């Protein structure tokens, strides 16, 4: 159904419009604030809630792209208070039979003298609690190695401070790509590439290689947009880049782009999000013979759409 709608829209010269479907569940008494999503098995996904650092949340889609079971809360064990604050990024690392998930914090300043930290490795299993390891001192390590972020690292996001929301594992580079929502510049977004020994025995900053910053031009040259998610597409070898407003008070649109991971520009995809939607996670997956996208919304919903074409 999703790809049929996409084909009709394309034939009529229209952008695919993405409308969210409610999860029809809440995380306690609040809607799920979904921020990142990854596929852990065919048709099975986990996402994070940036208001809840103690778990990831799992659900499945049927052949029509409709959620067909209730969301399961998968508690993270092994973390202490403060080791993961404000989780925003989630990615899957495909290994030799194992499924490893990495969760990253926004790394932002939240309130007086409180900095969010956290780069967490999770060993995914189908049932039960999930064993998680936090990397001590990741935020301090990153700021030491990229001194140009020092000032942003002391400011809150709406004041132009550091705010990292995208996270993707790039297997060819053997690196994590961190997508920055802020600080933002007009017509440009920034990605931080960090080589990582993800499978190493010790999950410490010694597993990290030298970071580098990549600046990427956006289609809207005057827009102040930031990265809201990054996701590696195993089929194309490209990264999906979800962009949107860089601060909470801005009014820039959400858009989806495709990026090859090294060039200084992106390709805009032919898709349009309803204004009621706040997409903060995207992942490509195969549903039967079709290639689709799952998008999660921080207002408590999700959408499944056919893989969009490049915008004209």
TAJO-V327067 format. One record per pair of residues at least 24 apart in sequence whose ideal C-beta (glycine too) atoms are under 10 Angstrom apart, sorted by sequence separation. I is the first residue (numbers start at 1). GAP is how many residues later the second one is. If there is no record, write none. Layout:
((I;GAP) (I;GAP))
//
This chain:
((23;24) (27;24) (28;24) (47;24) (49;24) (52;24) (86;24) (99;24) (100;24) (115;24) (157;24) (158;24) (159;24) (160;24) (174;24) (190;24) (191;24) (219;24) (226;24) (236;24) (237;24) (251;24) (254;24) (255;24) (269;24) (271;24) (273;24) (277;24) (279;24) (27;25) (32;25) (43;25) (44;25) (46;25) (54;25) (76;25) (85;25) (98;25) (99;25) (115;25) (117;25) (139;25) (157;25) (166;25) (170;25) (174;25) (189;25) (190;25) (191;25) (216;25) (218;25) (225;25) (233;25) (241;25) (243;25) (254;25) (276;25) (277;25) (46;26) (53;26) (98;26) (99;26) (156;26) (157;26) (164;26) (166;26) (189;26) (190;26) (224;26) (226;26) (228;26) (240;26) (241;26) (254;26) (256;26) (277;26) (54;27) (74;27) (76;27) (98;27) (99;27) (155;27) (157;27) (164;27) (169;27) (171;27) (188;27) (189;27) (216;27) (223;27) (224;27) (225;27) (228;27) (229;27) (239;27) (241;27) (27;28) (46;28) (53;28) (88;28) (93;28) (115;28) (152;28) (155;28) (164;28) (188;28) (189;28) (224;28) (225;28) (228;28) (238;28) (241;28) (53;29) (85;29) (86;29) (87;29) (89;29) (93;29) (101;29) (103;29) (105;29) (169;29) (187;29) (188;29) (189;29) (223;29) (225;29) (230;29) (232;29) (238;29) (240;29) (244;29) (274;29) (27;30) (53;30) (54;30) (85;30) (86;30) (88;30) (89;30) (90;30) (92;30) (152;30) (153;30) (185;30) (187;30) (188;30) (223;30) (225;30) (227;30) (273;30) (53;31) (56;31) (85;31) (86;31) (87;31) (93;31) (101;31) (103;31) (104;31) (107;31) (108;31) (149;31) (152;31) (187;31) (230;31) (242;31) (25;32) (53;32) (55;32) (82;32) (84;32) (85;32) (86;32) (90;32) (92;32) (107;32) (151;32) (176;32) (186;32) (187;32) (220;32) (223;32) (225;32) (227;32) (53;33) (54;33) (82;33) (84;33) (85;33) (87;33) (102;33) (105;33) (106;33) (175;33) (178;33) (180;33) (185;33) (187;33) (188;33) (220;33) (245;33) (23;34) (25;34) (40;34) (53;34) (56;34) (82;34) (83;34) (84;34) (104;34) (105;34) (149;34) (175;34) (186;34) (187;34) (189;34) (218;34) (244;34) (271;34) (50;35) (51;35) (52;35) (82;35) (83;35) (84;35) (107;35) (148;35) (174;35) (176;35) (178;35) (186;35) (187;35) (188;35) (220;35) (244;35) (271;35) (23;36) (48;36) (50;36) (51;36) (82;36) (83;36) (84;36) (107;36) (142;36) (173;36) (175;36) (186;36) (187;36) (188;36) (189;36) (190;36) (191;36) (219;36) (243;36) (244;36) (271;36) (272;36) (34;37) (50;37) (83;37) (175;37) (177;37) (179;37) (186;37) (187;37) (188;37) (189;37) (190;37) (218;37) (242;37) (256;37) (271;37) (49;38) (50;38) (115;38) (186;38) (187;38) (189;38) (219;38) (242;38) (269;38) (270;38) (271;38) (32;39) (48;39) (50;39) (79;39) (115;39) (184;39) (185;39) (186;39) (191;39) (218;39) (242;39) (256;39) (269;39) (270;39) (272;39) (48;40) (184;40) (185;40) (242;40) (268;40) (269;40) (270;40) (271;40) (48;41) (79;41) (113;41) (149;41) (183;41) (184;41) (185;41) (216;41) (241;41) (254;41) (269;41) (270;41) (25;42) (48;42) (78;42) (107;42) (148;42) (182;42) (184;42) (240;42) (267;42) (268;42) (269;42) (270;42) (24;43) (47;43) (78;43) (79;43) (109;43) (149;43) (183;43) (184;43) (216;43) (240;43) (254;43) (267;43) (268;43) (21;44) (23;44) (27;44) (46;44) (76;44) (78;44) (108;44) (109;44) (112;44) (181;44) (182;44) (240;44) (267;44) (268;44) (21;45) (22;45) (25;45) (26;45) (28;45) (56;45) (77;45) (78;45) (107;45) (108;45) (109;45) (111;45) (181;45) (182;45) (214;45) (216;45) (21;46) (24;46) (25;46) (27;46) (46;46) (76;46) (107;46) (109;46) (110;46) (116;46) (146;46) (180;46) (181;46) (216;46) (217;46) (219;46) (238;46) (23;47) (24;47) (45;47) (56;47) (108;47) (109;47) (110;47) (115;47) (116;47) (145;47) (179;47) (180;47) (181;47) (214;47) (216;47) (217;47) (218;47) (219;47) (23;48) (74;48) (84;48) (108;48) (109;48) (116;48) (119;48) (146;48) (179;48) (181;48) (191;48) (214;48) (216;48) (217;48) (218;48) (219;48) (220;48) (236;48) (83;49) (108;49) (145;49) (178;49) (179;49) (214;49) (215;49) (216;49) (217;49) (219;49) (233;49) (235;49) (256;49) (53;50) (74;50) (83;50) (84;50) (108;50) (109;50) (142;50) (177;50) (179;50) (191;50) (214;50) (216;50) (218;50) (228;50) (229;50) (231;50) (233;50) (234;50) (235;50) (258;50) (35;51) (36;51) (74;51) (77;51) (78;51) (83;51) (106;51) (110;51) (179;51) (228;51) (229;51) (231;51) (232;51) (233;51) (234;51) (235;51) (35;52) (36;52) (38;52) (40;52) (53;52) (74;52) (77;52) (78;52) (79;52) (82;52) (83;52) (109;52) (142;52) (178;52) (179;52) (189;52) (228;52) (229;52) (230;52) (231;52) (232;52) (233;52) (234;52) (256;52) (258;52) (35;53) (36;53) (37;53) (38;53) (39;53) (46;53) (48;53) (74;53) (75;53) (76;53) (77;53) (78;53) (79;53) (83;53) (108;53) (109;53) (141;53) (177;53) (228;53) (229;53) (231;53) (240;53) (242;53) (257;53) (33;54) (35;54) (36;54) (37;54) (38;54) (74;54) (75;54) (76;54) (77;54) (78;54) (79;54) (80;54) (85;54) (107;54) (108;54) (109;54) (176;54) (177;54) (189;54) (228;54) (229;54) (257;54) (35;55) (36;55) (37;55) (38;55) (39;55) (46;55) (48;55) (50;55) (72;55) (74;55) (75;55) (76;55) (77;55) (78;55) (79;55) (83;55) (106;55) (107;55) (108;55) (177;55) (236;55) (240;55) (256;55) (34;56) (48;56) (50;56) (74;56) (76;56) (78;56) (106;56) (107;56) (108;56) (138;56) (235;56) (255;56) (46;57) (75;57) (76;57) (106;57) (107;57) (108;57) (119;57) (189;57) (41;58) (76;58) (106;58) (107;58) (233;58) (40;59) (105;59) (106;59) (119;59) (184;59) (39;60) (104;60) (145;60) (166;60) (167;60) (170;60) (172;60) (179;60) (186;60) (233;60) (38;61) (40;61) (104;61) (135;61) (144;61) (165;61) (166;61) (168;61) (169;61) (171;61) (184;61) (185;61) (1;62) (2;62) (3;62) (104;62) (105;62) (164;62) (165;62) (166;62) (167;62) (168;62) (169;62) (170;62) (177;62) (179;62) (181;62) (184;62) (231;62) (1;63) (2;63) (38;63) (53;63) (104;63) (141;63) (142;63) (145;63) (163;63) (164;63) (165;63) (166;63) (167;63) (168;63) (169;63) (171;63) (179;63) (181;63) (182;63) (183;63) (184;63) (231;63) (1;64) (38;64) (56;64) (103;64) (141;64) (145;64) (149;64) (163;64) (165;64) (166;64) (167;64) (168;64) (177;64) (179;64) (181;64) (182;64) (183;64) (1;65) (36;65) (38;65) (53;65) (102;65) (138;65) (140;65) (141;65) (145;65) (146;65) (148;65) (165;65) (166;65) (168;65) (172;65) (181;65) (182;65) (36;66) (50;66) (56;66) (58;66) (102;66) (138;66) (142;66) (145;66) (146;66) (171;66) (180;66) (181;66) (184;66) (229;66) (36;67) (53;67) (102;67) (135;67) (136;67) (137;67) (138;67) (141;67) (145;67) (146;67) (170;67) (229;67) (240;67) (35;68) (36;68) (56;68) (58;68) (101;68) (135;68) (136;68) (137;68) (184;68) (189;68) (191;68) (193;68) (100;69) (133;69) (134;69) (135;69) (136;69) (142;69) (157;69) (170;69) (193;69) (133;70) (135;70) (138;70) (141;70) (189;70) (191;70) (228;70) (35;71) (86;71) (107;71) (132;71) (133;71) (135;71) (168;71) (236;71) (58;72) (104;72) (135;72) (168;72) (235;72) (107;73) (108;73) (135;73) (166;73) (168;73) (55;74) (56;74) (102;74) (104;74) (106;74) (108;74) (166;74) (233;74) (55;75) (88;75) (89;75) (91;75) (94;75) (104;75) (106;75) (119;75) (121;75) (166;75) (46;76) (56;76) (88;76) (89;76) (90;76) (91;76) (92;76) (93;76) (95;76) (106;76) (166;76) (188;76) (55;77) (86;77) (88;77) (89;77) (90;77) (91;77) (92;77) (94;77) (119;77) (121;77) (165;77) (166;77) (189;77) (46;78) (54;78) (86;78) (88;78) (89;78) (90;78) (91;78) (93;78) (121;78) (53;79) (86;79) (88;79) (89;79) (91;79) (121;79) (165;79) (87;80) (179;80) (93;81) (44;82) (121;82) (177;82) (41;83) (93;83) (120;83) (163;83) (40;84) (46;84) (119;84) (163;84) (177;84) (40;85) (41;85) (91;85) (38;86) (40;86) (91;86) (119;86) (121;86) (160;86) (161;86) (175;86) (89;87) (160;87) (89;88) (119;88) (158;88) (159;88) (173;88) (89;89) (119;89) (157;89) (158;89) (172;89) (173;89) (88;90) (89;90) (157;90) (158;90) (172;90) (88;91) (156;91) (157;91) (158;91) (168;91) (170;91) (158;92) (170;92) (219;92) (88;93) (168;93) (102;94) (102;96) (100;98) (100;99) (181;99) (98;101) (102;101) (93;103) (95;103) (96;103) (95;104) (93;105) (93;106) (91;107) (166;114) (50;115) (165;115) (166;115) (168;115) (165;116) (166;116) (48;119) (36;129) (38;129) (35;130) (36;130) (38;130) (35;131) (36;131) (38;131) (35;132) (36;132) (89;138) (91;138) (94;138) (89;139) (90;139) (91;139) (92;139) (93;139) (88;140) (89;140) (91;140) (92;140) (94;140) (88;141) (89;141) (90;141) (91;141) (89;142) (92;142) (89;191) (90;191) (92;191) (36;192) (37;192) (39;192) (88;192) (89;192) (91;192) (35;193) (36;193) (38;193) (88;193) (90;193) (35;194) (36;194) (37;194) (38;194) (36;195) (39;195) (90;206) (88;210) (65;220) (65;222) (64;223) (61;224) (63;224) (64;224) (62;225) (63;225) (65;225) (61;226) (63;227) (65;227) (65;228) (65;229) (50;230) (61;231) (48;232) (47;233) (48;233) (61;233) (47;234) (67;235) (18;236) (45;236) (47;236) (66;236) (59;237) (65;237) (67;237) (18;238) (45;238) (65;238) (66;238) (57;239) (65;239) (16;240) (45;240) (64;240) (65;240) (44;241) (61;241) (65;241) (43;242) (35;243) (37;243) (38;243) (42;243) (43;243) (59;243) (61;243) (34;244) (36;244) (37;244) (39;244) (42;244) (43;244) (33;245) (34;245) (35;245) (36;245) (37;245) (38;245) (39;245) (42;245) (34;246) (35;246) (36;246) (37;246) (39;246) (33;247) (34;247) (36;247) (38;247) (39;247) (47;247) (49;247) (51;247) (37;248) (48;248) (50;248) (45;249) (47;249) (49;249) (43;251) (45;251) (49;251) (16;253) (18;253) (20;253) (15;254) (16;254) (17;254) (18;254) (19;254) (20;254) (15;255) (16;255) (17;255) (18;255) (19;255) (39;255) (47;255) (14;256) (15;256) (16;256) (17;256) (18;256) (20;256) (38;256) (13;257) (15;257) (16;257) (17;257) (19;257) (20;257) (37;257) (45;257) (14;258) (15;258) (19;258) (20;258) (37;258) (18;259) (20;259) (37;259) (10;260) (17;260) (36;260) (9;261) (18;261) (34;261) (35;261) (9;262) (34;262) (35;262) (9;263) (33;263) (34;263) (35;263) (6;264) (32;264) (33;264) (34;264) (6;265) (32;265) (33;265) (34;265) (37;265) (31;266) (32;266) (33;266) (34;266) (31;267) (32;267) (33;267) (34;267) (31;268) (32;268) (34;268) (31;269) (32;269) (30;270) (31;270) (32;270) (23;273) (27;273) (23;274) (26;274) (18;275) (20;275) (22;275) (25;275) (20;276) (21;276) (23;276) (24;276) (16;277) (18;277) (20;277) (22;277) (23;277) (24;277) (22;278) (23;278) (18;279) (20;279) (22;279) (23;279) (20;280) (21;280) (22;280) (20;281) (21;281) (19;282) (20;282) (21;282) (20;283) (21;283) (3;284) (6;284) (19;284) (2;285) (3;285) (18;285) (1;286) (3;286) (4;286) (6;286) (17;286) (18;286) (19;286) (3;287) (6;287) (18;287) (2;288) (3;288) (17;288) (1;289) (3;289) (16;289) (2;290) (16;290) (18;290) (2;291) (16;291) (2;292) (16;292) (15;293) (16;293) (15;294) (9;296) (10;296) (15;296) (9;297) (10;298) (6;299) (7;299) (9;299) (10;299) (13;299) (5;300) (6;300) (9;300) (2;301) (3;301) (5;301) (6;301) (2;302) (3;302) (4;302) (6;302) (7;302) (1;303) (2;303) (3;303) (6;303) (2;304) (3;304) (1;305) (2;305))
//
